[in-house]
Amino acid sequence: MLEHDKMLSFPHITVSVVSHGHRDMVASLLRQLADLPDAHVGRVVVTHNLPDEILDKPDQAGYELVQLKNVKPLGFSENHNRAFAHCETPYFGVLNPDIKFEYGNPLPVLLKALTDDSRIGAVAPALVQPGTLHIEPNRRVVTPLELIRRRLPGYKPPAEPEWLVGAFLLIRSDVYQTLGGLDEGFRLYCEDVDFGVRMWSSGWVIRRVDTAKVVHLTQRRSHSALNFGFLHLMSLLRLWVKLMLLGCPRKRERRII
């Protein structure tokens, strides 16, 4: 039996999902995970960041369901870091509740990318925008100059991502542990950018696997709500300070696949 087939013969993934009162959306995601063939998910950790009733585990689910209830709302990073304390598998998945598996099961393809190349520390599927066939573009590290470039005519996204969107990540657990998880100084936004920068700085490769696709029901809340816009701005400032103090690995130093 090939090494990849051996490692897929038993569950290797712990999935973390945070609910902000998205009971119906999380319940749908749990059913989708339960229905996936060969999902290789051993445990799903659902964090209720706002008061809510405990969810029922789908009858067909082959995974263990762990549910955490916060006394007070916590940030994106802190919630997933706490969920990671329940991870006993080689791989840790971070999923938004607003993910739809409309293109089959992406997990075996993502796992294969990780097992085929030991340099890769994290992977993500292509995120398809709802109602279209448009795939969210790869992204460069968010700097003031990059924000200006995005708005100029003829702007082209990078061929390979410099960070992976936190809506769907599959990460080596030892890498997550070594890096100390997500930076809890980011309450919301930019924690995924920071994590990507720290992975590159530590010598790890990140990769988007375009043959794996999911629908992301993205909500641009920071564009329409003042409080989310403020959080986004504070996160950007924190990111830029970190980049100035710690430095950002130059593109030539990054091992692009």
C-alpha positions as CSV (number, residue, x, y, z in Angstrom):
1,M,0.0,0.0,0.0
2,L,1.3,3.5,-0.9
3,E,2.2,5.9,1.9
4,H,-0.6,8.2,0.9
5,D,-3.2,5.4,1.0
6,K,-1.9,4.2,4.4
7,M,-2.3,7.7,5.9
8,L,-5.8,8.0,4.6
9,S,-6.9,4.7,6.0
10,F,-7.9,6.4,9.3
11,P,-9.0,9.9,10.4
12,H,-6.2,12.4,10.2
13,I,-8.1,15.8,10.5
14,T,-9.5,17.8,13.3
15,V,-11.8,20.6,12.1
16,S,-12.5,23.8,14.0
17,V,-15.6,25.9,13.3
18,V,-16.7,29.0,15.1
19,S,-20.3,30.0,15.3
20,H,-21.4,33.6,16.0
21,G,-25.0,32.6,16.3
22,H,-24.9,30.9,12.9
23,R,-26.8,27.9,14.2
24,D,-28.4,26.9,11.0
25,M,-25.3,27.5,8.9
26,V,-23.1,25.4,11.2
27,A,-25.7,22.6,11.3
28,S,-25.6,22.6,7.5
29,L,-21.8,22.4,7.6
30,L,-21.9,19.5,10.0
31,R,-24.3,17.6,7.7
32,Q,-22.1,18.3,4.7
33,L,-19.0,17.0,6.5
34,A,-20.9,13.9,7.6
35,D,-22.0,13.2,4.0
36,L,-18.6,13.6,2.5
37,P,-17.2,10.3,1.2
38,D,-13.7,9.5,2.6
39,A,-13.6,12.8,4.6
40,H,-10.9,11.5,7.0
41,V,-12.2,13.8,9.7
42,G,-11.9,12.3,13.2
43,R,-13.2,15.3,15.3
44,V,-15.1,18.5,14.7
45,V,-14.8,21.2,17.3
46,V,-17.6,23.8,17.2
47,T,-17.1,26.9,19.3
48,H,-20.3,28.8,20.2
49,N,-19.0,32.4,20.5
50,L,-22.4,33.7,21.3
51,P,-25.1,32.1,23.6
52,D,-26.8,29.3,21.7
53,E,-28.2,25.8,22.1
54,I,-26.0,22.7,21.6
55,L,-26.2,21.3,18.1
56,D,-27.2,17.7,17.3
57,K,-24.6,15.5,15.8
58,P,-25.8,14.2,12.4
59,D,-26.8,10.6,12.5
60,Q,-24.5,9.6,9.7
61,A,-21.5,11.4,11.1
62,G,-18.4,9.3,11.5
63,Y,-16.6,12.0,13.5
64,E,-16.6,13.0,17.1
65,L,-18.4,16.3,17.8
66,V,-17.0,18.5,20.5
67,Q,-18.8,21.7,21.4
68,L,-17.4,24.6,23.4
69,K,-19.4,27.5,24.8
70,N,-17.7,30.8,25.5
71,V,-18.6,32.8,28.5
72,K,-17.9,36.0,26.5
73,P,-17.2,36.5,22.8
74,L,-13.6,35.9,21.8
75,G,-11.7,36.8,18.6
76,F,-11.2,34.6,15.5
77,S,-7.6,33.6,16.5
78,E,-8.3,32.9,20.2
79,N,-11.3,30.7,19.3
80,H,-9.4,28.5,16.9
81,N,-6.4,28.3,19.2
82,R,-8.6,27.0,22.0
83,A,-10.1,24.5,19.6
84,F,-6.6,23.4,18.7
85,A,-6.2,22.2,22.3
86,H,-8.6,19.4,21.3
87,C,-6.6,18.4,18.2
88,E,-5.0,15.0,18.4
89,T,-4.6,14.5,14.7
90,P,-1.7,15.3,12.3
91,Y,-3.7,17.9,10.5
92,F,-5.9,20.8,11.7
93,G,-8.6,22.3,9.6
94,V,-10.0,25.8,10.0
95,L,-13.4,26.2,8.4
96,N,-15.9,29.1,8.2
97,P,-19.5,28.1,8.7
98,D,-20.3,29.7,5.3
99,I,-18.5,26.9,3.3
100,K,-20.5,24.8,0.8
101,F,-19.1,21.5,-0.6
102,E,-20.7,21.8,-4.1
103,Y,-17.7,20.4,-6.0
104,G,-17.3,17.1,-4.1
105,N,-14.9,16.3,-1.3
106,P,-11.7,18.5,-1.4
107,L,-10.1,16.9,1.6
108,P,-8.3,13.9,0.0
109,V,-6.8,16.2,-2.6
110,L,-5.6,18.6,0.0
111,L,-4.2,15.8,2.1
112,K,-2.4,14.4,-0.9
113,A,-0.7,17.8,-1.5
114,L,0.6,17.8,2.1
115,T,1.8,14.2,2.1
116,D,3.4,14.5,-1.4
117,D,5.6,17.4,-0.3
118,S,7.0,17.7,3.2
119,R,7.9,21.3,2.6
120,I,4.2,22.4,2.5
121,G,2.9,23.5,5.9
122,A,-0.6,24.6,4.9
123,V,-3.0,24.2,1.9
124,A,-6.3,25.6,0.9
125,P,-8.9,24.9,-1.8
126,A,-9.9,27.4,-4.5
127,L,-12.8,29.5,-3.1
128,V,-15.6,30.0,-5.6
129,Q,-17.9,32.9,-5.1
130,P,-21.6,32.0,-4.9
131,G,-23.7,32.2,-8.0
132,T,-20.7,32.4,-10.3
133,L,-17.8,30.3,-11.5
134,H,-15.4,33.1,-10.4
135,I,-12.6,31.9,-8.1
136,E,-11.3,34.3,-5.5
137,P,-7.9,35.5,-6.7
138,N,-4.5,34.8,-5.0
139,R,-3.3,37.5,-2.7
140,R,-0.1,39.3,-1.9
141,V,0.7,40.4,1.6
142,V,-1.5,43.3,2.4
143,T,0.7,46.5,2.5
144,P,-0.3,50.1,1.9
145,L,1.4,49.9,-1.5
146,E,-0.4,46.7,-2.4
147,L,-3.8,48.3,-1.5
148,I,-3.0,51.0,-4.0
149,R,-1.8,48.6,-6.7
150,R,-5.1,46.6,-6.5
151,R,-7.0,49.7,-7.6
152,L,-4.8,50.5,-10.5
153,P,-5.8,49.5,-14.1
154,G,-4.1,46.3,-15.3
155,Y,-3.5,44.9,-11.8
156,K,-2.7,41.2,-11.9
157,P,-2.9,38.9,-8.8
158,P,0.2,36.8,-8.1
159,A,0.4,33.3,-9.7
160,E,0.9,31.8,-6.2
161,P,-0.6,33.1,-3.0
162,E,1.5,34.8,-0.4
163,W,-1.1,33.9,2.2
164,L,-4.2,31.7,2.4
165,V,-7.7,32.9,3.3
166,G,-8.8,31.8,6.7
167,A,-12.2,30.7,5.5
168,F,-10.7,27.2,4.7
169,L,-7.3,26.1,5.8
170,L,-5.7,22.7,6.3
171,I,-2.5,22.9,8.3
172,R,0.0,20.5,9.7
173,S,-0.7,20.3,13.4
174,D,3.0,20.4,14.3
175,V,3.5,23.6,12.3
176,Y,0.5,25.2,14.0
177,Q,1.9,24.2,17.3
178,T,5.4,25.4,16.6
179,L,4.2,28.8,15.3
180,G,2.0,29.3,18.4
181,G,-1.2,29.2,16.4
182,L,-2.9,32.3,15.1
183,D,-1.9,35.7,16.7
184,E,-4.5,36.5,19.2
185,G,-3.6,40.2,18.9
186,F,-5.8,40.2,15.8
187,R,-9.4,40.1,17.0
188,L,-10.8,39.9,13.5
189,Y,-9.2,40.2,10.0
190,C,-5.5,39.9,8.9
191,E,-4.7,36.9,11.2
192,D,-4.6,34.7,8.2
193,V,-2.2,37.2,6.4
194,D,0.0,37.3,9.5
195,F,0.0,33.4,9.7
196,G,1.1,33.2,6.1
197,V,3.9,35.6,6.6
198,R,5.1,33.7,9.7
199,M,5.0,30.4,7.8
200,W,7.1,31.8,5.0
201,S,9.5,33.3,7.5
202,S,9.9,29.9,9.2
203,G,10.7,28.2,5.9
204,W,7.4,26.6,5.1
205,V,5.6,26.6,1.8
206,I,1.9,27.4,1.5
207,R,-0.2,26.3,-1.5
208,R,-3.6,26.7,-3.0
209,V,-4.8,23.5,-4.6
210,D,-6.9,24.6,-7.5
211,T,-8.2,21.1,-8.2
212,A,-10.0,21.3,-4.8
213,K,-12.9,23.7,-4.9
214,V,-15.6,24.9,-2.4
215,V,-18.1,27.7,-2.4
216,H,-17.5,30.5,0.0
217,L,-20.6,32.5,0.9
218,T,-18.4,35.5,1.7
219,Q,-19.8,38.6,3.4
220,R,-17.9,41.9,3.0
221,R,-19.0,43.2,6.4
222,S,-16.0,45.5,6.8
223,H,-17.2,47.3,3.6
224,S,-20.7,48.0,5.0
225,A,-20.6,48.1,8.8
226,L,-18.7,50.8,10.8
227,N,-17.7,48.5,13.7
228,F,-16.3,45.8,11.4
229,G,-14.5,48.5,9.3
230,F,-12.9,49.8,12.5
231,L,-11.7,46.3,13.4
232,H,-10.3,45.8,9.9
233,L,-8.4,49.1,10.2
234,M,-6.9,48.2,13.6
235,S,-5.9,44.8,12.2
236,L,-4.2,46.3,9.2
237,L,-2.3,48.7,11.5
238,R,-1.2,45.8,13.7
239,L,-0.1,43.8,10.7
240,W,1.9,46.7,9.2
241,V,3.7,47.3,12.6
242,K,4.6,43.6,12.7
243,L,5.9,43.7,9.2
244,M,8.1,46.8,10.0
245,L,9.4,45.3,13.2
246,L,9.8,41.7,12.2
247,G,10.2,42.1,8.4
248,C,8.5,40.3,5.6
249,P,10.4,37.6,3.8
250,R,11.3,38.8,0.3
251,K,9.7,37.1,-2.6
252,R,13.0,35.6,-3.8
253,E,13.4,33.9,-0.4
254,R,10.0,32.2,-0.6
255,R,9.9,28.7,-2.0
256,I,7.1,28.9,-4.5
257,I,6.0,25.7,-6.0
